[in-house]
Amino acid sequence: MDAELISIEKELKKRLSYPYKWGRKQNDEFDKLTNFVYRIPSFDEVLKETENRFSEDKEHQNIANYALNRWYNFWSAQSVEKIFCSLPNVKPALDEKDRLVDFTIDGVTFDHKTSVFPKNFPLSIEEAIKKTDELIRWLYKHQSQQQRKHLKNRLFIVLYSADGEHWKLKAEISWLKDRIEKYMQGFNPHFLMKFQFEKNQETFSDVIWAIR
């Protein structure tokens, strides 16, 4: 694993000793307040920046939780994207600002989404693995209601930990790299699941299971 990914994994793991609370649903107002997290890969620096900006704010704790979660999710996602783009049949998106496309695999464009196994999903993990299409439909319906909502091709990495702390697996970058590479060895665009979420448009999707 390259030095940058090793460094990010180390930073992400510093987040694990703090409780993972949102305090509110993701919304555009709090997104604007915390967009600085995209510039700061260091956990200590992001803590400092949050204190500097919001220590006097009556919503201080809520904004701080929100900022730490966005920071954690963003830098984990960046690492996962980097892992994909290091593989021979993957090309990074031509436009870095395109929120619908992170990369192309064998000519198929994807937005990738690392997701914890949803607690409100009505099936157990064992049933969900057998009925992956139902989980995908559920994820498209319930996730990313704000800026990132779309019905285009998506590749999900679904995290499940036996202790229920699924979110902590986002920090396990070298382990996720192993899962992604194993999935990609058998990747065939013809085996992707196809959905008709919108009229006259076929959506391709799949799940990479990351279970511990």
ZAMARMAR-585158 format. One record per residue: residue in one letter; y, z, x of N, C-alpha, C, O in turn. Coordinates in steps of 0.02 Angstrom, whole numbers, padded with zeros to 5 digits, always signed. Layout:
aYZXYZXYZXYZX...
***
This chain:
m-00060+00000+00043+00000+00000+00000+00062+00000+00044+00064+00035+00095d+00113-00039+00025+00170-00044+00070+00214+00019+00068+00208+00060+00022a+00257+00025+00118+00296+00086+00128+00341+00103+00068+00350+00161+00051e+00368+00051+00037+00413+00062-00020+00375+00095-00078+00400+00142-00110l+00315+00070-00092+00275+00098-00147+00253+00170-00131+00251+00213-00175i+00236+00182-00068+00216+00250-00047+00274+00298-00057+00265+00354-00081s+00334+00275-00038+00394+00317-00045+00410+00331-00119+00425+00388-00137i+00405+00280-00162+00419+00290-00233+00368+00337-00264+00386+00380-00305e+00305+00330-00246+00253+00375-00273+00271+00447-00256+00264+00492-00298k+00293+00459-00195+00312+00526-00173+00370+00553-00216+00370+00611-00237e+00420+00510-00228+00478+00530-00269+00456+00544-00341+00477+00594-00371l+00415+00501-00370+00393+00509-00439+00355+00575-00448+00362+00609-00499k+00316+00594-00398+00276+00655-00403+00319+00718-00403+00297+00771-00425k+00381+00713-00378+00427+00771-00380+00446+00786-00453+00464+00843-00469r+00443+00735-00495+00461+00743-00566+00410+00785-00605+00426+00813-00657l+00348+00789-00579+00293+00818-00617+00299+00893-00629+00268+00920-00675s+00339+00927-00589+00345+01000-00598+00398+01018-00651+00408+01077-00667y+00432+00967-00678+00482+00979-00731+00452+00959-00798+00415+00909-00801p+00467+00996-00852+00438+00978-00917+00461+00908-00940+00518+00888-00927y+00417+00873-00973+00433+00805-00997+00453+00810-01070+00411+00809-01115k+00519+00814-01082+00545+00818-01151+00599+00766-01158+00640+00756-01113w+00599+00732-01215+00654+00686-01230+00711+00722-01266+00770+00709-01252g+00694+00765-01312+00746+00800-01350+00774+00757-01407+00806+00782-01453r+00761+00693-01404+00785+00646-01456+00751+00579-01446+00721+00567-01394k+00755+00537-01497+00728+00469-01490+00773+00430-01443+00832+00444-01437q+00743+00380-01409+00785+00338-01367+00837+00304-01409+00822+00279-01463n+00899+00303-01385+00953+00271-01423+01003+00240-01374+01006+00258-01316d+01042+00193-01400+01088+00154-01358+01142+00198-01327+01164+00185-01270e+01164+00250-01363+01218+00293-01337+01195+00330-01274+01230+00330-01223f+01137+00363-01278+01111+00399-01220+01089+00351-01164+01091+00368-01105d+01067+00291-01184+01051+00241-01133+01113+00225-01091+01108+00223-01029k+01170+00215-01123+01232+00198-01087+01251+00254-01039+01271+00242-00982l+01245+00316-01063+01264+00374-01021+01220+00381-00959+01242+00408-00908t+01158+00356-00963+01111+00370-00909+01089+00307-00871+01038+00308-00836n+01127+00253-00876+01108+00191-00842+01111+00197-00765+01084+00155-00730f+01144+00249-00740+01148+00259-00667+01078+00270-00636+01070+00261-00576v+01028+00290-00676+00961+00304-00648+00930+00241-00616+00886+00247-00573y+00953+00182-00637+00925+00120-00610+00944+00109-00537+00912+00070-00502r+00996+00143-00514+01021+00132-00446+00993+00183-00396+01003+00175-00335i+00960+00236-00420+00944+00293-00377+00868+00304-00373+00840+00332-00420p+00836+00284-00318+00764+00295-00313+00744+00367-00295+00686+00386-00304s+00792+00406-00270+00776+00475-00248+00780+00524-00306+00830+00526-00342f+00728+00564-00315+00728+00614-00369+00782+00667-00359+00817+00685-00406d+00789+00691-00297+00840+00743-00284+00910+00716-00298+00953+00751-00325e+00921+00652-00280+00987+00622-00292+01001+00613-00366+01058+00622-00389v+00950+00596-00404+00961+00585-00476+00974+00653-00510+01013+00656-00557l+00941+00706-00486+00956+00774-00512+01029+00792-00499+01064+00817-00543k+01051+00778-00437+01119+00795-00416+01170+00756-00459+01220+00784-00482e+01157+00691-00467+01202+00649-00506+01207+00672-00578+01261+00672-00608t+01151+00693-00607+01150+00717-00676+01192+00781-00682+01230+00789-00730e+01184+00825-00634+01225+00887-00634+01299+00871-00628+01340+00898-00665n+01316+00827-00581+01386+00809-00570+01418+00781-00633+01476+00796-00649r+01381+00740-00668+01410+00706-00727+01411+00749-00790+01459+00745-00829f+01360+00790-00800+01351+00819-00867+01349+00896-00869+01337+00925-00922s+01359+00929-00813+01351+01002-00814+01398+01037-00863+01383+01091-00888e+01455+01006-00878+01504+01035-00926+01492+01012-00998+01524+01037-01044d+01449+00965-01007+01437+00935-01073+01394+00982-01116+01346+01011-01092k+01413+00990-01180+01374+01034-01224+01302+01008-01234+01257+01046-01252e+01293+00943-01223+01227+00912-01229+01191+00909-01162+01143+00872-01153h+01215+00949-01114+01193+00943-01044+01117+00939-01037+01091+00893-01005q+01080+00987-01067+01008+00989-01058+00973+00927-01087+00927+00899-01057n+00997+00907-01146+00968+00848-01178+00978+00785-01137+00932+00745-01127i+01040+00777-01111+01055+00717-01071+01016+00720-01005+00991+00668-00982a+01010+00779-00976+00973+00787-00913+00900+00767-00922+00872+00730-00882n+00868+00792-00976+00798+00774-00990+00791+00699-00999+00745+00667-00973y+00838+00671-01037+00837+00600-01052+00843+00558-00988+00807+00510-00977a+00890+00579-00945+00902+00543-00882+00840+00546-00837+00820+00496-00807l+00810+00605-00831+00750+00613-00788+00693+00570-00814+00656+00540-00775n+00684+00567-00879+00630+00528-00908+00641+00453-00898+00594+00416-00881r+00704+00431-00907+00718+00360-00897+00709+00342-00823+00682+00290-00806w+00732+00386-00779+00724+00375-00707+00650+00368-00690+00630+00321-00656y+00610+00414-00714+00538+00416-00699+00503+00353-00726+00465+00321-00690n+00518+00336-00788+00485+00278-00819+00506+00213-00785+00466+00168-00775f+00571+00209-00767+00596+00148-00736+00565+00136-00667+00541+00081-00652w+00565+00188-00625+00540+00177-00556+00465+00169-00554+00438+00136-00510s+00430+00200-00602+00358+00187-00608+00347+00114-00628+00305+00079-00599a+00385+00090-00678+00378+00021-00702+00395-00029-00646+00362-00081-00639q+00448-00014-00607+00466-00058-00551+00409-00065-00501+00395-00119-00476s+00376-00009-00488+00320-00008-00441+00262-00050-00467+00231-00089-00431v+00247-00041-00532+00192-00079-00563+00208-00155-00560+00164-00195-00545e+00270-00172-00574+00291-00242-00571+00282-00270-00501+00259-00327-00491k+00301-00230-00452+00295-00250-00381+00220-00262-00364+00204-00309-00328i+00177-00219-00389+00104-00227-00377+00080-00293-00406+00046-00332-00372f+00099-00307-00468+00079-00370-00499+00104-00429-00458+00066-00475-00443c+00168-00427-00439+00199-00485-00405+00174-00494-00334+00188-00545-00303s+00136-00446-00308+00108-00454-00241+00041-00492-00244+00013-00509-00192l+00016-00504-00305-00050-00536-00313-00043-00613-00314+00007-00639-00337p-00095-00648-00289-00088-00720-00278-00074-00763-00340-00038-00813-00334n-00100-00745-00398-00090-00788-00457-00032-00764-00501-00027-00784-00559v+00011-00722-00473+00067-00694-00512+00134-00717-00481+00144-00713-00420k+00179-00740-00524+00245-00759-00501+00297-00714-00535+00293-00704-00595p+00345-00686-00497+00397-00645-00528+00441-00687-00575+00445-00748-00568a+00473-00653-00623+00518-00688-00670+00573-00723-00631+00599-00696-00582l+00591-00782-00653+00645-00820-00620+00712-00785-00630+00754-00784-00585d+00721-00755-00688+00783-00719-00704+00768-00644-00707+00734-00621-00754e+00793-00607-00659+00778-00535-00656+00805-00497-00718+00779-00444-00735k+00856-00526-00750+00886-00492-00807+00851-00509-00873+00868-00483-00926d+00802-00554-00871+00766-00574-00931+00722-00515-00954+00673-00498-00921r+00740-00484-01010+00703-00424-01032+00638-00442-01066+00598-00398-01082l+00625-00507-01078+00563-00527-01111+00509-00548-01062+00451-00554-01081v+00528-00559-00999+00479-00583-00950+00487-00544-00884+00541-00544-00854d+00433-00511-00863+00432-00478-00798+00399-00523-00745+00420-00524-00687f+00347-00560-00767+00311-00603-00720+00268-00652-00759+00260-00647-00820t+00240-00700-00722+00197-00751-00752+00129-00748-00717+00125-00748-00655i+00075-00745-00756+00007-00745-00728-00028-00809-00750-00036-00821-00810d-00048-00849-00701-00082-00912-00717-00046-00952-00772-00077-00980-00817g+00021-00953-00766+00061-00992-00813+00080-00957-00878+00117-00985-00918v+00054-00896-00890+00071-00859-00951+00124-00806-00935+00114-00765-00890t+00180-00807-00970+00234-00758-00958+00217-00692-00992+00189-00691-01047f+00236-00637-00959+00224-00570-00987+00283-00523-00975+00315-00525-00922d+00296-00481-01024+00333-00419-01014+00277-00367-01006+00230-00366-01044h+00284-00324-00955+00231-00274-00948+00258-00207-00973+00317-00193-00968k+00213-00166-01000+00234-00101-01027+00180-00050-01010+00122-00056-01031t+00200+00001-00971+00154+00056-00958+00165+00108-01012+00221+00132-01021s+00112+00124-01049+00119+00169-01107+00067+00224-01104+00010+00213-01085v+00088+00284-01124+00037+00337-01132-00001+00323-01197+00026+00293-01243f-00063+00345-01199-00102+00336-01261-00066+00373-01317-00056+00434-01312p-00045+00338-01370-00001+00368-01421-00036+00422-01463-00090+00411-01490k-00004+00479-01467-00036+00535-01504-00040+00521-01579-00082+00550-01614n+00003+00477-01604+00001+00462-01676-00046+00404-01694-00053+00387-01753f-00077+00374-01644-00124+00320-01659-00185+00351-01694-00213+00401-01670p-00207+00321-01750-00258+00355-01792-00329+00355-01765-00373+00388-01794l-00342+00320-01709-00411+00319-01683-00415+00358-01617-00365+00368-01582s-00476+00381-01602-00487+00416-01538-00485+00365-01481-00487+00305-01493i-00481+00389-01419-00480+00345-01361-00542+00301-01360-00538+00241-01345e-00601+00330-01376-00663+00291-01375-00661+00233-01426-00682+00177-01411e-00635+00248-01486-00630+00196-01538-00577+00145-01519-00585+00085-01532a-00522+00169-01489-00467+00123-01470-00491+00072-01419-00471+00014-01422i-00534+00093-01373-00560+00047-01322-00601-00008-01356-00599-00066-01335k-00638+00011-01408-00679-00038-01444-00635-00083-01488-00651-00142-01500k-00580-00055-01513-00536-00093-01558-00467-00101-01527-00416-00082-01555t-00467-00131-01468-00405-00140-01430-00352-00178-01469-00292-00165-01464d-00375-00226-01510-00326-00266-01549-00287-00222-01597-00228-00234-01608e-00319-00171-01625-00284-00125-01672-00231-00085-01634-00176-00074-01660l-00249-00062-01574-00200-00025-01534-00140-00070-01516-00083-00048-01520i-00154-00131-01497-00099-00177-01479-00053-00188-01539+00008-00186-01531r-00081-00199-01598-00039-00207-01658+00004-00146-01669+00064-00152-01685w-00025-00087-01660+00011-00024-01669+00068-00018-01619+00123+00002-01637l+00055-00036-01556+00106-00030-01504+00164-00078-01517+00222-00060-01508y+00149-00139-01538+00202-00186-01554+00245-00161-01612+00306-00170-01613k+00213-00128-01660+00250-00105-01719+00293-00044-01704+00348-00038-01731h+00268+00002-01662+00301+00066-01655+00342+00076-01592+00383+00122-01589q+00332+00034-01542+00367+00046-01478+00432+00009-01472+00444-00041-01505s+00476+00036-01428+00536+00000-01406+00577-00026-01465+00585-00086-01474q+00601+00021-01505+00640+00001-01564+00712-00017-01546+00748-00046-01587q+00734+00000-01485+00803-00013-01467+00809-00080-01430+00788-00132-01455q+00837-00078-01369+00855-00139-01334+00795-00183-01316+00801-00244-01313r+00736-00152-01306+00680-00191-01280+00632-00215-01335+00578-00241-01320k+00651-00208-01398+00605-00230-01452+00598-00306-01451+00647-00342-01452h+00537-00330-01450+00524-00401-01457+00450-00411-01472+00409-00365-01467l+00433-00472-01492+00363-00487-01512+00333-00541-01468+00287-00576-01488k+00361-00548-01407+00334-00597-01360+00273-00568-01323+00252-00512-01336n+00245-00607-01277+00185-00586-01240+00196-00521-01203+00248-00511-01170r+00148-00476-01209+00154-00412-01175+00086-00392-01145+00034-00401-01176l+00089-00366-01084+00029-00339-01052+00039-00264-01047+00084-00240-01012f-00004-00226-01082+00002-00153-01084-00044-00120-01033-00102-00140-01026i-00017-00071-00998-00061-00025-00961-00060+00040-01001-00008+00071-01009v-00118+00059-01027-00121+00119-01070-00152+00176-01030-00208+00171-01005l-00114+00230-01024-00134+00288-00984-00165+00342-01028-00140+00359-01081y-00221+00367-01005-00254+00422-01041-00283+00472-00991-00321+00454-00946s-00263+00535-00999-00289+00588-00957-00325+00639-01001-00300+00658-01054a-00383+00661-00979-00424+00708-01019-00386+00772-01034-00401+00804-01085d-00338+00792-00992-00301+00854-01004-00242+00845-01051-00205+00892-01065g-00233+00784-01076-00178+00770-01123-00111+00756-01090-00064+00736-01124e-00107+00764-01024-00043+00752-00988-00041+00679-00965-00035+00665-00905h-00046+00634-01013-00050+00562-00996+00010+00539-00955+00002+00497-00910w+00069+00566-00969+00131+00543-00937+00129+00550-00861+00160+00512-00825k+00091+00600-00837+00089+00612-00765+00056+00555-00726+00068+00547-00666l+00016+00516-00760-00019+00460-00727+00029+00404-00706+00012+00362-00665k+00090+00404-00734+00139+00354-00713+00160+00363-00640+00185+00316-00609a+00148+00423-00613+00166+00435-00543+00110+00416-00495+00121+00414-00434e+00051+00401-00521-00007+00387-00478-00009+00312-00459-00053+00275-00481i+00039+00292-00419+00049+00221-00405-00010+00189-00369-00031+00134-00386s-00037+00223-00318-00093+00192-00281-00155+00186-00326-00193+00137-00321w-00165+00235-00370-00221+00232-00418-00210+00175-00469-00256+00139-00485l-00148+00168-00493-00132+00114-00540-00141+00046-00506-00164-00002-00537k-00123+00042-00442-00132-00020-00404-00205-00041-00405-00222-00100-00414d-00248+00007-00395-00320-00006-00396-00343-00032-00465-00383-00080-00469r-00319+00000-00518-00337-00022-00586-00313-00093-00600-00349-00135-00628i-00251-00107-00580-00221-00173-00592-00260-00227-00554-00275-00280-00581e-00275-00213-00491-00309-00263-00450-00380-00277-00478-00402-00335-00477k-00413-00226-00502-00480-00236-00532-00474-00280-00594-00514-00326-00604y-00425-00266-00637-00414-00306-00697-00400-00379-00678-00427-00425-00708m-00356-00388-00629-00334-00455-00611-00390-00497-00580-00388-00559-00584q-00439-00465-00549-00496-00503-00521-00533-00542-00575-00560-00596-00563g-00534-00514-00636-00569-00547-00690-00522-00581-00740-00544-00601-00794f-00458-00588-00722-00409-00615-00770-00424-00688-00786-00434-00729-00741n-00424-00703-00850-00431-00772-00873-00387-00779-00935-00398-00745-00985p-00337-00823-00933-00291-00829-00990-00326-00844-01056-00301-00828-01110h-00385-00875-01052-00422-00892-01114-00451-00829-01148-00468-00832-01207f-00456-00774-01111-00484-00712-01141-00430-00665-01169-00446-00612-01194l-00367-00685-01164-00313-00643-01191-00319-00639-01267-00344-00685-01299m-00296-00583-01295-00297-00576-01368-00237-00614-01397-00182-00614-01369k-00249-00647-01453-00196-00687-01485-00176-00655-01552-00218-00635-01591f-00110-00652-01563-00084-00623-01625-00031-00669-01655+00002-00707-01619q-00025-00665-01721+00027-00703-01755+00075-00653-01787+00071-00638-01846f+00121-00626-01746+00169-00577-01772+00227-00611-01807+00258-00583-01852e+00241-00673-01786+00297-00711-01816+00271-00779-01836+00224-00806-01806k+00303-00807-01886+00282-00873-01910+00289-00925-01854+00339-00925-01818n+00239-00967-01848+00241-01022-01799+00244-00999-01726+00264-01037-01682q+00226-00936-01714+00227-00914-01644+00165-00872-01628+00151-00822-01662e+00129-00892-01576+00070-00855-01555+00091-00807-01499+00126-00827-01452t+00070-00745-01504+00084-00695-01452+00020-00678-01416-00032-00665-01447f+00023-00678-01349-00035-00660-01308-00026-00590-01281+00029-00571-01259s-00080-00551-01282-00074-00483-01258-00143-00458-01233-00194-00488-01247d-00141-00402-01196-00203-00370-01174-00185-00299-01152-00127-00282-01144v-00238-00259-01142-00230-00190-01118-00269-00181-01053-00327-00200-01048i-00235-00152-01004-00269-00127-00944-00277-00052-00955-00228-00016-00959w-00339-00029-00960-00352+00042-00972-00349+00081-00907-00382+00064-00858a-00308+00134-00906-00303+00178-00847-00321+00249-00870-00278+00286-00894i-00384+00266-00863-00411+00328-00892-00436+00374-00837-00472+00353-00791r-00416+00438-00842-00437+00487-00792-00466+00549-00827-00487+00596-00793
***
